[in-house]
Every structure is written in C-alpha cells, then in structure tokens.
Amino acid sequence: MTLRTAFAVLIAAALASASVAQGSRTERAIFAGGCFWSTENDMEHVPGVSSAVSGFTGGTVANPTYEQTSAGGTGHVEAVVVVFDPARISYAQLVRRFLRTIDPTDDGGQFCDRGPVYRTAIFAIGDAQRREALAAVAEANRQLGGRVVTPVRAASRFYGAALNHQDYARRNPERYAAYRRGCGRDAALRRVWGG
C-alpha cells in the first residue's frame, strides 16, 4: 500500500468515524480559503464541526502532490473538507463563518500566500448548498461594497494532502502562530471585516 493510498484510507475512516461517534447525521462542506493550514484550523474551532481535512480540489490532475499543486498547472486550489453536525450549525451558518475567515475581495491569493493555488472558493455539494452559498456570498458582497470575488463552484474530486499537512496548527503551534502572525492574516481580517 502506497503512502497516498494509506492516507486516502485514513481520510475515509476519519469521515466515517465522525458520523458514528456523534450518533447523528453529519454533512460535508468544502472550502478554499488560502493556506489550508489556516482554513483547517479556523474551521476546527467552530462549534458543530467535528473534523477538517486539508487537501486539493478544483483541478484536472489526479492525485496531485503538494509540490505539483504549488508549482501551478494542476488547476487545483488548497482546500479543506469540513465535517459538521447540521443539528448544531447549519450549512448557511458555516458558510458565513468561513467567509469571515478570509478576505473574499482578494482574487490573487490570501494575505501573504499569493497565486492561483491560494484563491478562495466555496465548493457546493448539491443544489441546496449552492443556493445557501450564493445567498451568503451575496450578503457578504453587500457588506463589503460589491467587491467580493470568491466564487461558488460545484464540488469536484477532493484529494487529501500528505500527513505532514494535516492538523499542522495543532501539531506545530509555535511555528503556525509565527506563520499566521507573519502573514498578517488576523490584522488583515480586521481591516476587511472590522472589529
């Protein structure tokens, strides 16, 4: 079994166990918010979210590596699959929370992470998510003066990133804190959203 295959099995097991452990129905959401370390970390702190997995989606290359995606040409963006309990947080609420963790007016990447792989997007799984995501984006667009560029796209195949990218903030708290501070993410979010 290759490392990539082993990781795919791990992701499937984690998503399955999240449903069983909660004893209730769970749903998935897919968000691209720039660096997947930050999106994963932000989403895992939302009440009602049971897990988040970093990876790549939206492109044309099967089983992309971090190096391939970072170099460009795969069409993928860094993204996160979020598993959540809709009895505790609705998809509409989750999308609104996600939008406030990014600068949805920046089409060149996020904060210090620049380039197409760091562009934001909401990958809707089905028509209901698409409608709710479009409504949340429209609301954000009104709040931010019509400058939102974050698209709502149809969900496509998601590829998990290597194990060293999973739960990076939790496993490397000092390094992650230095990265986030150095990138200016929180200061920029205050400028965009206020507060």
BAFINU-945743 format. One record per residue (C-alpha): residue in one letter; x, y, z. Coordinates in steps of 0.1 Angstrom, whole numbers. Layout:
! BAFINU-945743
  residuo      X      Y      Z
        A      X      Y      Z
...
//
This chain:
! BAFINU-945743
  residuo      X      Y      Z
        M      0      0      0
        T     15     34    -10
        L     15     63     14
        R    -11     81     -7
        T    -34     51     -6
        A    -29     47     31
        F    -38     84     35
        A    -69     80     15
        V    -80     51     37
        L    -72     73     68
        I    -94    101     55
        A   -123     78     47
        A   -120     62     81
        A   -119     96     98
        L   -150    108     80
        A   -169     76     87
        S   -160     76    124
        A   -171    112    127
        S   -206    102    117
        V   -207     72    141
        A   -191     89    170
        Q   -216    117    170
        G   -246     94    168
        S   -262    118    144
        R   -262    127    107
        T   -232    147     96
        E   -227    167     64
        R   -196    178     45
        A   -186    212     32
        I   -156    221     10
        F   -139    255     14
        A   -108    270     -2
        G    -95    298     20
        G    -59    303     10
        C    -34    283     31
        F    -52    251     41
        W    -34    251     74
        S    -54    282     84
        T    -87    272     69
        E    -84    238     87
        N    -75    255    120
        D   -103    281    117
        M   -130    256    108
        E   -120    231    135
        H   -127    257    162
        V   -163    262    150
        P   -189    246    174
        G   -206    218    155
        V   -176    209    133
        S   -162    175    141
        S   -132    175    117
        A   -115    192     88
        V    -91    176     63
        S    -66    196     42
        G    -61    188      5
        F    -67    200    -30
        T    -97    203    -53
        G   -110    221    -84
        G    -83    210   -108
        T    -77    185   -136
        V    -47    164   -124
        A    -55    132   -105
        N    -37    126    -71
        P    -17    159    -71
        T     11    163    -47
        Y     18    195    -27
        E     48    202    -49
        Q     28    198    -82
        T      0    220    -70
        S     23    247    -56
        A     42    248    -89
        G     10    255   -107
        G     -6    239   -138
        T    -28    214   -120
        G    -58    238   -116
        H    -62    228    -80
        V    -65    251    -50
        E    -57    243    -14
        A    -90    234      3
        V   -105    217     33
        V   -133    192     37
        V   -153    201     68
        V   -175    175     85
        F   -202    192    106
        D   -234    184    125
        P   -263    203    109
        A   -282    200    142
        R   -256    222    158
        I   -246    245    129
        S   -264    248     95
        Y   -245    249     63
        A   -257    285     58
        Q   -242    295     91
        L   -210    276     84
        V   -205    294     50
        R   -210    328     67
        R   -184    318     93
        F   -160    307     66
        L   -164    339     47
        R   -153    359     78
        T   -121    338     80
        I   -109    350     46
        D   -106    382     25
        P   -132    375     -1
        T   -123    406    -21
        D    -88    393    -30
        D    -86    373    -62
        G    -48    370    -61
        G    -45    346    -31
        Q    -48    352      6
        F    -27    375     27
        C     10    366     23
        D      1    335      2
        R     -1    346    -34
        G    -10    328    -66
        P    -39    307    -80
        V    -34    278    -56
        Y    -44    302    -27
        R    -75    316    -43
        T   -107    313    -23
        A   -138    294    -34
        I   -168    276    -19
        F   -173    242    -35
        A   -210    234    -31
        I   -221    198    -28
        G   -255    198    -45
        D   -281    224    -53
        A   -291    232    -17
        Q   -256    241     -7
        R   -252    261    -39
        R   -283    282    -31
        E   -272    288      5
        A   -236    296     -5
        L   -248    321    -32
        A   -270    338     -6
        A   -241    341     19
        V   -218    355     -8
        A   -245    380    -19
        E   -248    391     18
        A   -210    395     21
        N   -210    414    -12
        R   -235    439      2
        Q   -215    443     34
        L   -182    448     15
        G   -194    472    -11
        G   -198    449    -40
        R   -161    438    -40
        V   -165    400    -33
        V   -147    378    -58
        T   -150    344    -40
        P   -168    321    -64
        V   -193    293    -56
        R   -183    263    -77
        A   -196    228    -80
        A   -178    203    -58
        S   -153    182    -76
        R   -129    154    -66
        F   -110    162    -34
        Y    -75    148    -28
        G    -61    147      7
        A    -27    164     13
        A      1    144     29
        L      0    137     66
        N     26    164     75
        H      0    190     63
        Q    -29    176     84
        D    -36    193    117
        Y     -5    215    112
        A    -15    242    136
        R    -23    217    164
        R      9    197    159
        N     32    228    154
        P     16    255    175
        E     46    278    177
        R     55    275    140
        Y     19    280    130
        A     14    311    153
        A     46    326    138
        Y     34    319    103
        R     -1    333    109
        R     13    365    126
        G     40    370    100
        C     14    366     72
        G     -7    393     88
        R    -39    372     85
        D    -57    384    116
        A    -48    421    111
        A    -60    419     75
        L    -93    403     85
        R    -99    431    110
        R    -93    456     82
        V   -117    437     58
        W   -145    429     83
        G   -140    454    111
        G   -137    445    148
//
